[in-house]
Amino acid sequence: MILRRIASVLGFTVVLGGVAATPAHAEPVHSGVREIFAPAEFPQGYTWKLTLRADASTTGGDTLPIDPSRLAVKLTIPAGVTYAPGEGESSGPCDLADGVLTCTSTEQPPAGSMFTSLVFPIELLVGQDTPIGTKLPFTLTFDVEGGQEDWPVDNTRSWESTVAGSADMGIAVKDLTVAEEAVTYTVVLHNYGPQTTTKFTYHETFPVTNWHGTGVGPGASCRFTSGKNQCTVRQALAPGQETEIKRTVPIAANSPWRGTKVPVELYVFDSPSNFAGSEWFVNTINPDNDKTSYVADLTGLAPPASPSPSPSPSPTGGTAAPAPGDGDGGGGGGLPITGAATMPLLLGGVLLLVVGAGAVLLGRRRRS
């Protein structure tokens, strides 16, 4: 009996020990990495600053927080690109080995929380000597160690960019003319090298509403937004070449700009620079020639004439105008009795009264 009790106690102890040794991270997990917006082209020598983001939460009714040691965000970095830690708060360190950057969290989620969010700011430098046209494939994954993954489709993102040549673009304005009905000017865009560009962008900003010009140059198209004209030029320009865009801004006769001065700033972006998603990727080589401006002096144009008030009706004599409702079948009084027609009307009324009285008297005599 004593031996049997000792065996039972030892067996229960072993069970408890096994439970304690079982990892507490076998609960199901829902996780995913955030979307990455990358440009189609990276110039040589460009530093791309981005933040790797991932989210994870326990599911299935478990209330235990996720052990951060289970989570790892991994990014494959292609040849020709180097890594450096980025600026800002990070959930933990990132280590690069064999072309794979592994970022792990050292932060404990809040007590009682089933959700954790990871952020890792990093910088990727495209080598200055990476050949133009080189394809740069990236793959971002979120690994959750142990447990069941409820939504693994969100744990992988892949994209590809291409190494492009850089072109230092410059901008200038010439032939500014202010006429009675329009402002005209010419935008000159120059490629200072070192590479040929096939697409670049320039903006026009202004403090007034709808300073929208018409007319474009070869390969140029403009999109008008509030306070800005965004123009893209798809034209091959070798170093030393330039292109011109002639612009016309109509000035309507009732334009509120008349009698004022309108300052306009123009800014060209070095190539390649473009949007990816909602992010603007800017390549800056020499900022000194990227900006210019002009002032459209419209003080010599006559301001829009203010509308003149309607003249009030002048008295004309004779019969007065009918009151509201007169003459339209709506009732409300008769014609006024004034002027030369008064006497005939009175005589006619008296004659009717006399005739009516005579008819009454004649009728009484016949009855009697």
C-alpha positions, 0 to 999 in steps of 0.5 A: 500500500505504501509503495502504491501511494509513493508511485502515485505521488511520483506519477502525479509529479511527473505529469506536473513536471511535463505540463510545466515543461510544455511551451506556453506558446502553442496557442493559435496565432493570427499574424501578418506583415504590413504592405511595403510600397517600393518604387519601380526604380532605384537610382545608383547610390540611393538610400531607401528608408523604410519601416518593416511592420508586422502584427500578431495576436492569439486566437481561439479564446486564449488570453495569454500574450504572445511570447516575443521570442516566437516572432521574427521578421525576415527580409531577403536583401539582394546583391548590390544592396547594403543594410544599416539600422534606421532612425526611430523606435524599434521593437528589437535588433536586426541581424544580417546573415547570408543575405537575410535580415532577421529582426526579432522583438525584445518588447513584452506586450502589455499584461493581459493583451493578446495583440502585439505590433512590431516595428523595425526602421531600416535603411537600404543603400543601393550601391553606387557601382551596381550596374544600371538595369540590375533587378533587385528582388525582395521578399519579406516574411513573418515567422511565428515559431510553434502553434497554429497559424490562422492566416499564413497568406499575410505572412509573405510580401514580394516585390522587385525594383530595377537600378536606374541611372541618375539625372540631375534636372534643372528648371528655368522660366523664360518669355513671361508675358502678361496680356489682357486675356492670358499669361504665357510663359515657357518652362525650360527643363535641362538634364545636367547628367550624369545619365540619360533620363526617360521620365521626370516630374516637375510641379507648379505651386501657387497661392490662388485657386485654379492657376491651371495652364494649358499647353504642354511639350513633347511627352508631357502631361499635367494633372491639376490639383488644388494649389498645384500643377503636377506635370510628368515628362516622358521624354528621353533626355541625354546629359546636356539636352533640354526640353521646353513646355509652353504654358498659357493661363487664361485670365477671364474678364471676371477673374479675381486675379485682375489687379493683383500679383500672383507668385508661382513656384516651380520645382523639378525632381531629379530623376528617377523620382516617382510615387509608389502607392501613396509615398513619394520617393525623391532622388536629390543630386544637386538641389541648387538648380531644382527650383525657380519662380516667377510673379505674374503682375496683373496690376495693370489689368482692369479689375472685374467690374462690379455688377451695377444695381438695377435702376428703380422705376421712375414715376410716369404720371397717369393711372397708377399700377394695379395693386397685387392681385389686380387684373389677374382674377385673384380678387382684391379691389377694382380699378381706381376711379380717377381722371377724366372718366369720373363724370360719365361714370357718375351720370351713368350710375344716376341714370340706372338708379332712376330707371330702376326706381321707375320700374318699381313704381310702375309695378306697384300701380299695376298690382293695385 
